[in-house]
Amino acid sequence: MPIRYKIDVLSALKSAGYSTTRIRNEKLIGQSYLQQLRNGEIVSTACLDKLCKLLDCQPGDILEYVED
């Protein structure tokens, strides 16, 4: 896949104070999206928007394009 994560998103969220328990309890990101992040799958743009808000970053800080 030519688009992949530059960072470990779940670790970055945890460093920012968002444990998976907190994310689930506050319904910040759905369980299916958390599973996609665990598996390294690209999430929807809506979820990416939420990640950028939580991490105070740009999509380019999270994703990168790598040629096959």
N, CA, C and O atoms as a MOPAC input file, in Angstrom:
PM7 MOZYME 1SCF
protein

 N      0.85300 1    -1.17500 1     0.00000 1
 C      0.00000 1     0.00000 1     0.00000 1
 C      0.89600 1     1.23500 1     0.00000 1
 O      1.78900 1     1.35200 1     0.83900 1
 N      0.66700 1     2.14900 1    -0.92600 1
 C      1.55000 1     3.31200 1    -1.02800 1
 C      1.36900 1     4.35700 1     0.08000 1
 O      2.26600 1     5.17100 1     0.30100 1
 N      0.24300 1     4.35100 1     0.77100 1
 C      0.05000 1     5.29500 1     1.88100 1
 C      0.13900 1     4.50100 1     3.17400 1
 O     -0.52000 1     3.47400 1     3.33800 1
 N      0.97400 1     5.00000 1     4.10000 1
 C      1.14000 1     4.31700 1     5.38300 1
 C      1.33300 1     5.34400 1     6.48700 1
 O      1.53300 1     6.53200 1     6.23500 1
 N      1.26900 1     4.85200 1     7.71100 1
 C      1.44700 1     5.72300 1     8.87100 1
 C      2.92600 1     6.00600 1     9.09600 1
 O      3.75900 1     5.10200 1     9.02700 1
 N      3.24300 1     7.25800 1     9.36100 1
 C      4.61400 1     7.65800 1     9.69100 1
 C      4.91700 1     7.39500 1    11.16500 1
 O      6.06800 1     7.19300 1    11.55200 1
 N      3.87300 1     7.40000 1    11.96700 1
 C      4.02300 1     7.26700 1    13.41300 1
 C      3.14400 1     6.12500 1    13.91200 1
 O      2.24800 1     5.66400 1    13.20400 1
 N      3.40500 1     5.68200 1    15.11500 1
 C      2.50900 1     4.74100 1    15.77800 1
 C      1.41100 1     5.60200 1    16.40800 1
 O      1.61400 1     6.22300 1    17.45200 1
 N      0.26400 1     5.62800 1    15.76600 1
 C     -0.81400 1     6.53900 1    16.15900 1
 C     -1.29200 1     6.25800 1    17.57900 1
 O     -1.50500 1     7.19200 1    18.35200 1
 N     -1.46200 1     5.00800 1    17.92900 1
 C     -1.94500 1     4.68800 1    19.27800 1
 C     -0.94900 1     5.12000 1    20.35200 1
 O     -1.35000 1     5.57900 1    21.42200 1
 N      0.34000 1     4.97600 1    20.07400 1
 C      1.36400 1     5.44200 1    21.02900 1
 C      1.33900 1     6.95800 1    21.14500 1
 O      1.48900 1     7.50800 1    22.23600 1
 N      1.14600 1     7.63400 1    20.00500 1
 C      1.07400 1     9.09700 1    20.02300 1
 C     -0.14200 1     9.56700 1    20.81600 1
 O     -0.05800 1    10.53800 1    21.56800 1
 N     -1.26700 1     8.88200 1    20.64800 1
 C     -2.45800 1     9.23100 1    21.41700 1
 C     -2.22800 1     9.01400 1    22.90600 1
 O     -2.61600 1     9.84000 1    23.73200 1
 N     -1.59600 1     7.90000 1    23.23800 1
 C     -1.31500 1     7.60600 1    24.64900 1
 C     -0.39700 1     8.67000 1    25.24300 1
 O     -0.60100 1     9.09600 1    26.38000 1
 N      0.60900 1     9.10100 1    24.48800 1
 C      1.52200 1    10.15100 1    24.95800 1
 C      0.79900 1    11.47400 1    25.16300 1
 O      1.18800 1    12.28400 1    26.00400 1
 N     -0.26900 1    11.68500 1    24.37600 1
 C     -1.05300 1    12.90900 1    24.49100 1
 C     -2.12900 1    12.79900 1    25.56500 1
 O     -2.92100 1    13.72300 1    25.75100 1
 N     -2.16000 1    11.66300 1    26.27700 1
 C     -3.11100 1    11.50800 1    27.37400 1
 C     -4.38500 1    10.78100 1    26.99500 1
 O     -5.34800 1    10.78200 1    27.76200 1
 N     -4.40900 1    10.15900 1    25.82600 1
 C     -5.60500 1     9.46000 1    25.35800 1
 C     -5.35000 1     7.95700 1    25.30600 1
 O     -4.93400 1     7.42700 1    24.27600 1
 N     -5.59800 1     7.28100 1    26.41000 1
 C     -5.47800 1     5.82200 1    26.42800 1
 C     -6.65800 1     5.24500 1    25.66000 1
 O     -7.65500 1     5.93100 1    25.43500 1
 N     -6.54400 1     3.99100 1    25.26200 1
 C     -7.65700 1     3.38500 1    24.52700 1
 C     -8.90800 1     3.31700 1    25.40400 1
 O    -10.02600 1     3.42200 1    24.89900 1
 N     -8.73000 1     3.14400 1    26.69000 1
 C     -9.87700 1     3.13700 1    27.60000 1
 C    -10.56000 1     4.49600 1    27.59800 1
 O    -11.78700 1     4.56800 1    27.52500 1
 N     -9.80100 1     5.55800 1    27.67500 1
 C    -10.37300 1     6.90700 1    27.65800 1
 C    -11.05400 1     7.17200 1    26.32100 1
 O    -12.13700 1     7.75600 1    26.28000 1
 N    -10.42500 1     6.74700 1    25.22800 1
 C    -11.00100 1     6.95700 1    23.89700 1
 C    -12.34500 1     6.25800 1    23.79200 1
 O    -13.30200 1     6.82700 1    23.26600 1
 N    -12.42800 1     5.01400 1    24.29300 1
 C    -13.69800 1     4.27200 1    24.24900 1
 C    -14.73200 1     4.90000 1    25.17200 1
 O    -15.88200 1     5.08800 1    24.77500 1
 N    -14.33600 1     5.22600 1    26.40200 1
 C    -15.28800 1     5.77500 1    27.37400 1
 C    -15.85600 1     7.11900 1    26.92700 1
 O    -17.04300 1     7.38700 1    27.11400 1
 N    -15.01500 1     7.95800 1    26.34200 1
 C    -15.46500 1     9.28000 1    25.88900 1
 C    -15.98000 1     9.25000 1    24.45300 1
 O    -16.38200 1    10.27900 1    23.90900 1
 N    -15.96400 1     8.06500 1    23.84300 1
 C    -16.45700 1     7.86100 1    22.47500 1
 C    -15.81600 1     8.82800 1    21.49000 1
 O    -16.48700 1     9.42200 1    20.64600 1
 N    -14.49600 1     8.97000 1    21.61900 1
 C    -13.75300 1     9.86900 1    20.74000 1
 C    -13.53000 1     9.24300 1    19.36600 1
 O    -13.62300 1     9.92300 1    18.34400 1
 N    -13.23700 1     7.95300 1    19.34800 1
 C    -13.01200 1     7.20100 1    18.12100 1
 C    -13.68800 1     5.85000 1    18.29900 1
 O    -13.58800 1     5.23900 1    19.36400 1
 N    -14.36700 1     5.38600 1    17.27800 1
 C    -15.06900 1     4.11400 1    17.35300 1
 C    -14.12700 1     2.92400 1    17.50000 1
 O    -12.95800 1     2.98400 1    17.12200 1
 N    -14.66000 1     1.84900 1    18.05500 1
 C    -13.87900 1     0.63500 1    18.27300 1
 C    -13.33400 1     0.07300 1    16.96300 1
 O    -12.20900 1    -0.42600 1    16.92600 1
 N    -14.11100 1     0.14700 1    15.90000 1
 C    -13.64100 1    -0.39000 1    14.61300 1
 C    -12.44200 1     0.40200 1    14.09800 1
 O    -11.53300 1    -0.16900 1    13.49700 1
 N    -12.43600 1     1.71600 1    14.33200 1
 C    -11.29300 1     2.53900 1    13.92300 1
 C    -10.05900 1     2.22700 1    14.76800 1
 O     -8.93900 1     2.21300 1    14.25600 1
 N    -10.26200 1     1.98100 1    16.04600 1
 C     -9.13500 1     1.59400 1    16.90500 1
 C     -8.51700 1     0.29100 1    16.40000 1
 O     -7.29500 1     0.13900 1    16.38500 1
 N     -9.36600 1    -0.63800 1    15.99100 1
 C     -8.86500 1    -1.90700 1    15.47500 1
 C     -8.10700 1    -1.69400 1    14.16600 1
 O     -7.07100 1    -2.31900 1    13.94100 1
 N     -8.61500 1    -0.82000 1    13.30900 1
 C     -7.91500 1    -0.51100 1    12.06300 1
 C     -6.54300 1     0.09500 1    12.35200 1
 O     -5.56600 1    -0.24200 1    11.68400 1
 N     -6.46400 1     0.97300 1    13.32800 1
 C     -5.18600 1     1.57700 1    13.70300 1
 C     -4.22400 1     0.51800 1    14.23600 1
 O     -3.03600 1     0.54100 1    13.91600 1
 N     -4.72700 1    -0.40000 1    15.03900 1
 C     -3.88300 1    -1.48300 1    15.55900 1
 C     -3.30500 1    -2.33000 1    14.42400 1
 O     -2.16500 1    -2.78900 1    14.49600 1
 N     -4.11100 1    -2.52700 1    13.37500 1
 C     -3.70200 1    -3.36500 1    12.25000 1
 C     -2.93500 1    -2.60200 1    11.17400 1
 O     -2.53000 1    -3.18900 1    10.17100 1
 N     -2.73200 1    -1.29500 1    11.37300 1
 C     -2.00200 1    -0.49900 1    10.39700 1
 C     -2.80400 1    -0.15800 1     9.16300 1
 O     -2.24100 1     0.25800 1     8.15000 1
 N     -4.12300 1    -0.32900 1     9.23500 1
 C     -4.99800 1    -0.00200 1     8.11600 1
 C     -5.32900 1     1.48600 1     8.13400 1
 O     -5.44600 1     2.09300 1     9.19900 1
 N     -5.47900 1     2.06200 1     6.95400 1
 C     -5.80100 1     3.48500 1     6.84800 1
 C     -7.26200 1     3.69600 1     7.22100 1
 O     -8.14000 1     2.96800 1     6.75700 1
 N     -7.51600 1     4.68300 1     8.04900 1
 C     -8.86500 1     4.98900 1     8.51900 1
 C     -9.51900 1     6.02800 1     7.60600 1
 O     -8.88100 1     6.56600 1     6.70200 1
 N    -10.78500 1     6.29600 1     7.85500 1
 C    -11.53100 1     7.26500 1     7.04900 1
 C    -11.02100 1     8.68700 1     7.27300 1
 O    -10.30000 1     8.96100 1     8.23200 1
 N    -11.40400 1     9.57000 1     6.38300 1
 C    -10.99300 1    10.96800 1     6.54300 1
 C    -11.63500 1    11.59100 1     7.77700 1
 O    -11.04000 1    12.46900 1     8.40200 1
 N    -12.82900 1    11.15500 1     8.13300 1
 C    -13.47900 1    11.67000 1     9.34800 1
 C    -12.67500 1    11.28000 1    10.58500 1
 O    -12.48900 1    12.09100 1    11.49200 1
 N    -12.20300 1    10.04500 1    10.61900 1
 C    -11.38500 1     9.59100 1    11.74600 1
 C    -10.03300 1    10.30400 1    11.72500 1
 O     -9.51700 1    10.69700 1    12.77100 1
 N     -9.47100 1    10.46600 1    10.54500 1
 C     -8.19800 1    11.18200 1    10.42000 1
 C     -8.33800 1    12.61400 1    10.92900 1
 O     -7.43500 1    13.14100 1    11.58000 1
 N     -9.46800 1    13.23500 1    10.63100 1
 C     -9.75400 1    14.58000 1    11.13500 1
 C     -9.74900 1    14.59300 1    12.66100 1
 O     -9.17500 1    15.49100 1    13.27700 1
 N    -10.39300 1    13.59300 1    13.26800 1
 C    -10.45200 1    13.50600 1    14.72800 1
 C     -9.05700 1    13.28300 1    15.31300 1
 O     -8.70200 1    13.88100 1    16.32900 1
 N     -8.26500 1    12.41500 1    14.66300 1
 C     -6.90200 1    12.17100 1    15.13100 1
 C     -6.07600 1    13.45400 1    15.10300 1
 O     -5.32400 1    13.73500 1    16.03600 1
 N     -6.22000 1    14.22800 1    14.03100 1
 C     -5.47700 1    15.48300 1    13.91200 1
 C     -5.87600 1    16.46400 1    15.01200 1
 O     -5.03100 1    17.18400 1    15.54300 1
 N     -7.16300 1    16.49100 1    15.35200 1
 C     -7.62200 1    17.36900 1    16.43300 1
 C     -7.04900 1    16.92800 1    17.77900 1
 O     -6.57400 1    17.74800 1    18.56400 1
 N     -7.10100 1    15.61000 1    18.03400 1
 C     -6.61000 1    15.09400 1    19.31100 1
 C     -5.10100 1    15.26800 1    19.46200 1
 O     -4.60800 1    15.55700 1    20.55300 1
 N     -4.37100 1    15.08900 1    18.35700 1
 C     -2.90900 1    15.16700 1    18.40200 1
 C     -2.38300 1    16.55300 1    18.05200 1
 O     -1.17600 1    16.79100 1    18.10600 1
 N     -3.28200 1    17.47000 1    17.69400 1
 C     -2.90100 1    18.83300 1    17.30900 1
 C     -1.81600 1    18.79100 1    16.21600 1
 O     -0.72000 1    19.32500 1    16.38300 1
 N     -2.16000 1    18.14100 1    15.09800 1
 C     -1.19400 1    17.99600 1    14.01500 1
 C     -1.91000 1    18.05000 1    12.66900 1
 O     -3.12900 1    18.21300 1    12.61000 1
 N     -1.15600 1    17.91300 1    11.60900 1
 C     -1.66900 1    17.87700 1    10.24700 1
 C     -1.66100 1    16.43000 1     9.74900 1
 O     -0.89700 1    15.61200 1    10.26200 1
 N     -2.50200 1    16.09800 1     8.75400 1
 C     -2.49800 1    14.73500 1     8.21700 1
 C     -1.11900 1    14.27200 1     7.75500 1
 O     -0.78600 1    13.09400 1     7.88600 1
 N     -0.32300 1    15.17800 1     7.22300 1
 C      1.02200 1    14.84100 1     6.77300 1
 C      1.96000 1    14.45500 1     7.90600 1
 O      3.00700 1    13.85200 1     7.67000 1
 N      1.58900 1    14.79800 1     9.13500 1
 C      2.37900 1    14.38900 1    10.29000 1
 C      2.09000 1    12.93000 1    10.66400 1
 O      2.86500 1    12.29200 1    11.37600 1
 N      0.96100 1    12.42000 1    10.16800 1
 C      0.53100 1    11.07000 1    10.50100 1
 C      0.77800 1    10.09800 1     9.34500 1
 O      1.21400 1     8.96600 1     9.55500 1
 N      0.49000 1    10.56100 1     8.11100 1
 C      0.56400 1     9.69500 1     6.94000 1
 C      1.69400 1    10.11000 1     6.01100 1
 O      2.13900 1    11.25800 1     6.01200 1
 N      2.14900 1     9.13700 1     5.21300 1
 C      3.13600 1     9.42600 1     4.18300 1
 C      2.86300 1     8.55400 1     2.96700 1
 O      2.26500 1     7.48400 1     3.08100 1
 N      3.29900 1     9.01300 1     1.81500 1
 C      3.18300 1     8.26100 1     0.57400 1
 C      4.52000 1     7.62100 1     0.27000 1
 O      5.54500 1     8.30200 1     0.24900 1
 N      4.52200 1     6.33100 1     0.03600 1
 C      5.74300 1     5.60600 1    -0.29300 1
 C      5.46100 1     4.82200 1    -1.57400 1
 O      4.52600 1     4.02400 1    -1.62600 1
 N      6.26500 1     5.05200 1    -2.59300 1
 C      6.06700 1     4.33100 1    -3.84700 1
 C      6.33300 1     2.85500 1    -3.65000 1
 O      7.18400 1     2.45800 1    -2.85400 1
 N      5.59200 1     2.05100 1    -4.38700 1
 C      5.78200 1     0.58400 1    -4.32800 1
 C      7.10500 1     0.19000 1    -4.92600 1
 O      7.43700 1    -0.99500 1    -4.96300 1

